Amino acid sequence: MKERLQKVMAHAGVGSRRVCEQMILDGLVSVNGKIVTQLGIKVDPNKDVIKVNNRVIQGKEPLVYYLLHKPKGFITSVSDERGRKTVMELLPEVKQRIYPVGRLDYDSEGLLLLTNDGRLANRLIHPRYQIRKYYLVKVEGQLSSATLEQLRTGVELEDGLTSPAIVQIISSDGKESLLKIGIHEGRKRQIRRMCAAVGHPVKRLIRVQMGPIKLGKLEPGKYRQLTEQEVGKLRQAVKVRGK
């Protein structure tokens, strides 16, 4: 049975459907020895030889889901042109072609999901589904009531006003404060920019939860597979049916 090329690629764990489409447009994909640059082509994954970056991809891989405790000093990417360490180096035993769900910047730590389920990954980061992420954030100084309220209601950044956030003060000694912040937006370095904008630069940032999934006691640099129950909760959160 023939299917669209980008769908076959996504099922094989190459990347999300959107990433696969871009790879086709960039001329990185061949079918039976011929470079393909149009998105409408259909292929039979059981008969056609499909190569990505001159590497043969297999048929449908089983869908897998991992939770990684990302340490500082790794970029959230499959590869890096500048030769920096990527999060993929922390999962050397995983055979499937998985990719990160969303981003966690170089200096940040904590929960990062990785999967080859492109449909679920896309929905988890899509603004429509408003999946909330929670972070433990150590900042400089002690926050006033007015500053706390500003973080909660919205901070004006160069790319616009942020959506309302959940902000709780865990502790403060006057010199620095530990906050728990929950947001559903996915702007680049958003929490760092929010805190800097209100005069309290971030000293440390750890993501501890994404939707229903919590980091728990998983140590930095370690990873584990999600349980069937956890995967089910993620699917329910973004209204994905079946497997």
Backbone torsions as a table, in degrees:
resi	resn	phi	psi	omega
1	MET	NA	130.6	-177.5
2	LYS	-87.8	143.7	178.5
3	GLU	-135.1	162.3	176.9
4	ARG	-61.1	140.7	-175.4
5	LEU	-55.9	-45.9	-177.4
6	GLN	-64.2	-30.3	177.9
7	LYS	-69.8	-42.5	177.6
8	VAL	-62.3	-42.7	179.1
9	MET	-62.1	-43.4	-179.6
10	ALA	-64.2	-41.7	178.9
11	HIS	-65.6	-26.8	178.8
12	ALA	-82.9	-0.1	176.3
13	GLY	86.5	15.7	-180.0
14	VAL	-67.5	-38.8	-178.4
15	GLY	168.3	-174.1	176.7
16	SER	-67.0	164.3	179.9
17	ARG	-57.0	-41.5	-179.1
18	ARG	-65.2	-42.2	178.0
19	VAL	-62.5	-42.4	-179.9
20	CYS	-63.7	-40.2	178.0
21	GLU	-61.2	-41.7	-180.0
22	GLN	-66.4	-37.0	178.4
23	MET	-64.0	-37.9	176.9
24	ILE	-64.3	-48.1	-179.9
25	LEU	-61.7	-29.7	-179.8
26	ASP	-82.8	0.5	177.6
27	GLY	75.0	27.6	-177.6
28	LEU	-96.5	1.0	-173.9
29	VAL	-122.3	137.4	175.8
30	SER	-127.8	149.4	176.3
31	VAL	-125.3	118.8	-178.2
32	ASN	53.6	39.9	174.5
33	GLY	88.7	-4.4	-178.8
34	LYS	-111.2	130.9	178.4
35	ILE	-65.2	134.2	179.5
36	VAL	-112.9	130.0	179.1
37	THR	-127.9	8.5	177.7
38	GLN	-112.8	147.0	-172.9
39	LEU	-86.1	-12.8	-173.6
40	GLY	-82.8	-8.7	-172.8
41	ILE	-66.8	142.2	175.7
42	LYS	-113.6	146.0	-177.2
43	VAL	-135.5	161.5	173.4
44	ASP	-104.5	108.2	-175.7
45	PRO	-63.2	-17.1	180.0
46	ASN	-91.5	-10.2	-177.8
47	LYS	-123.1	-42.6	-176.0
48	ASP	-77.8	145.4	176.6
49	VAL	-93.3	112.2	-176.9
50	ILE	-109.7	127.3	179.1
51	LYS	-121.8	138.7	174.3
52	VAL	-121.2	121.1	-174.0
53	ASN	54.5	39.3	178.0
54	ASN	67.2	19.4	178.8
55	ARG	-117.7	127.9	-178.3
56	VAL	-69.7	131.9	173.9
57	ILE	-101.3	151.2	-178.6
58	GLN	-89.6	-176.0	176.7
59	GLY	-72.2	-155.1	-176.3
60	LYS	-64.2	126.6	173.5
61	GLU	-89.3	153.1	172.6
62	PRO	-63.6	142.9	179.1
63	LEU	-75.4	132.1	-179.0
64	VAL	-129.3	154.0	-174.8
65	TYR	-140.4	124.7	-177.7
66	TYR	-125.4	149.3	172.9
67	LEU	-114.9	123.3	-179.9
68	LEU	-115.8	138.4	169.4
69	HIS	-92.7	96.4	-177.2
70	LYS	-72.0	126.7	172.6
71	PRO	-86.7	170.1	173.3
72	LYS	-64.3	156.2	173.6
73	GLY	88.9	11.9	176.0
74	PHE	-128.4	140.7	176.9
75	ILE	-94.0	147.9	-179.4
76	THR	-86.4	84.2	-177.5
77	SER	-160.1	159.6	176.5
78	VAL	-76.9	-32.2	178.8
79	SER	-150.3	167.1	-179.7
80	ASP	-144.2	124.1	-178.3
81	GLU	-64.8	-23.7	-178.3
82	ARG	-90.1	1.9	175.4
83	GLY	79.3	13.6	178.8
84	ARG	-75.7	157.9	179.4
85	LYS	-67.9	136.5	178.2
86	THR	-111.1	162.3	-179.9
87	VAL	-63.3	-22.5	-179.5
88	MET	-63.8	-26.4	178.9
89	GLU	-68.1	-14.4	-179.8
90	LEU	-89.2	-5.6	-180.0
91	LEU	-125.8	56.5	-173.0
92	PRO	-67.2	-21.2	-176.3
93	GLU	-88.5	-8.0	179.9
94	VAL	-79.0	122.8	-175.5
95	LYS	-88.7	-29.6	-179.3
96	GLN	-70.7	156.6	178.4
97	ARG	-86.0	87.8	-179.5
98	ILE	-94.7	166.3	179.2
99	TYR	-148.4	154.9	-175.7
100	PRO	-69.1	148.0	174.4
101	VAL	-96.1	105.3	-177.3
102	GLY	77.2	-161.1	-175.5
103	ARG	-130.8	154.7	171.0
104	LEU	-144.3	115.7	-166.8
105	ASP	-68.1	168.0	-171.6
106	TYR	-51.6	-41.8	-175.6
107	ASP	-90.6	-1.0	-178.3
108	SER	-99.1	162.1	-174.9
109	GLU	-129.3	171.4	168.6
110	GLY	110.6	-154.6	-169.8
111	LEU	-66.4	127.4	173.8
112	LEU	-139.7	125.3	176.5
113	LEU	-91.3	142.4	176.3
114	LEU	-134.9	139.0	-176.0
115	THR	-159.1	168.2	169.5
116	ASN	-110.7	13.7	177.5
117	ASP	-90.8	89.4	-174.9
118	GLY	-61.8	-38.2	-178.2
119	ARG	-64.1	-47.5	-179.8
120	LEU	-65.7	-43.0	-179.2
121	ALA	-59.1	-44.8	-179.3
122	ASN	-61.8	-40.2	-178.9
123	ARG	-71.5	-34.6	-179.1
124	LEU	-63.2	-28.9	-178.7
125	ILE	-104.1	-1.0	-179.1
126	HIS	-78.0	132.4	-178.3
127	PRO	-55.9	-28.1	-176.9
128	ARG	-57.8	-34.8	-173.1
129	TYR	-92.4	-8.4	172.6
130	GLN	46.7	51.4	176.6
131	ILE	-74.1	119.5	-174.8
132	ARG	-85.4	137.0	175.3
133	LYS	-112.4	140.2	-179.9
134	TYR	-115.1	141.1	-176.3
135	TYR	-132.9	143.4	165.2
136	LEU	-93.1	124.5	-171.6
137	VAL	-129.0	118.9	175.1
138	LYS	-95.7	123.9	-177.3
139	VAL	-124.6	161.7	176.3
140	GLU	-75.0	141.8	172.3
141	GLY	81.5	-177.3	179.4
142	GLN	-114.7	129.9	-174.9
143	LEU	-82.2	135.9	173.6
144	SER	-80.6	167.0	177.7
145	SER	-61.5	-37.2	-179.4
146	ALA	-66.9	-40.6	179.2
147	THR	-67.0	-41.4	178.3
148	LEU	-60.3	-42.7	179.6
149	GLU	-66.5	-35.3	178.4
150	GLN	-64.8	-43.2	177.5
151	LEU	-61.9	-36.7	-177.3
152	ARG	-73.7	-36.9	-174.5
153	THR	-92.0	-25.9	178.9
154	GLY	143.5	137.7	-179.8
155	VAL	-116.8	133.0	179.6
156	GLU	-79.5	115.4	177.1
157	LEU	-112.4	175.0	-178.2
158	GLU	-64.3	-22.5	178.0
159	ASP	-105.3	23.0	173.8
160	GLY	111.5	175.2	-178.8
161	LEU	-74.4	133.8	178.6
162	THR	-75.9	153.7	176.3
163	SER	-72.0	159.2	178.4
164	PRO	-54.0	140.7	-178.0
165	ALA	-121.5	157.2	171.8
166	ILE	-93.0	120.8	-176.9
167	VAL	-131.9	126.5	179.9
168	GLN	-130.7	134.1	174.7
169	ILE	-85.7	118.5	179.2
170	ILE	-83.9	-45.8	179.3
171	SER	-160.0	161.1	177.6
172	SER	-160.3	136.2	177.7
173	ASP	-116.4	12.6	-179.0
174	GLY	96.1	-39.9	179.9
175	LYS	-87.0	-33.0	178.3
176	GLU	-151.4	160.0	-178.1
177	SER	-132.3	147.1	175.0
178	LEU	-107.9	121.5	-178.1
179	LEU	-114.7	155.5	165.7
180	LYS	-115.6	120.2	-175.3
181	ILE	-121.4	132.4	176.6
182	GLY	-119.1	125.3	178.7
183	ILE	-134.5	155.4	175.8
184	HIS	-111.7	-5.8	176.2
185	GLU	-80.0	165.9	-179.3
186	GLY	-130.6	37.9	179.6
187	ARG	-69.4	154.8	-178.6
188	LYS	-64.0	127.1	177.6
189	ARG	48.8	40.2	-170.9
190	GLN	-61.8	-49.6	-176.3
191	ILE	-65.9	-39.4	177.2
192	ARG	-60.4	-42.0	-179.2
193	ARG	-70.6	-37.7	178.2
194	MET	-61.4	-48.4	-177.1
195	CYS	-67.2	-39.2	177.9
196	ALA	-64.2	-37.4	-177.5
197	ALA	-65.4	-27.0	179.7
198	VAL	-101.0	11.7	172.7
199	GLY	87.6	20.0	-179.8
200	HIS	-133.5	79.6	-177.8
201	PRO	-56.5	146.4	-179.5
202	VAL	-78.0	134.1	175.7
203	LYS	-102.5	-29.8	177.7
204	ARG	-156.5	143.2	-177.9
205	LEU	-139.9	124.4	-179.5
206	ILE	-128.9	122.3	174.6
207	ARG	-81.5	127.4	-175.2
208	VAL	-114.2	-10.4	-178.8
209	GLN	-158.7	143.9	173.0
210	MET	-135.8	111.4	-174.8
211	GLY	59.4	-128.9	-179.5
212	PRO	-84.7	-2.7	-174.3
213	ILE	-96.8	128.2	-179.2
214	LYS	-111.9	148.8	179.6
215	LEU	-67.4	-39.1	-180.0
216	GLY	64.7	-140.5	-175.5
217	LYS	-99.5	14.7	178.6
218	LEU	-61.6	129.3	-175.1
219	GLU	-79.4	154.3	178.2
220	PRO	-55.2	134.6	179.8
221	GLY	86.6	-7.8	-179.3
222	LYS	-98.7	159.9	178.6
223	TYR	-145.3	163.3	176.3
224	ARG	-151.3	160.4	174.5
225	GLN	-79.4	146.2	172.9
226	LEU	-70.8	148.3	175.2
227	THR	-76.6	163.3	177.1
228	GLU	-58.9	-36.5	179.5
229	GLN	-65.1	-41.4	179.2
230	GLU	-65.3	-42.5	178.0
231	VAL	-62.2	-40.5	178.3
232	GLY	-61.0	-39.4	178.6
233	LYS	-66.4	-39.4	177.3
234	LEU	-63.2	-45.2	179.8
235	ARG	-61.9	-40.8	179.1
236	GLN	-64.3	-38.0	-177.6
237	ALA	-64.4	-30.2	-178.2
238	VAL	-115.6	13.7	173.2
239	LYS	60.2	46.4	173.5
240	VAL	-101.7	125.7	-179.5
241	ARG	-99.3	151.2	174.4
242	GLY	68.9	-165.2	-177.9
243	LYS	-110.0	NA	NA
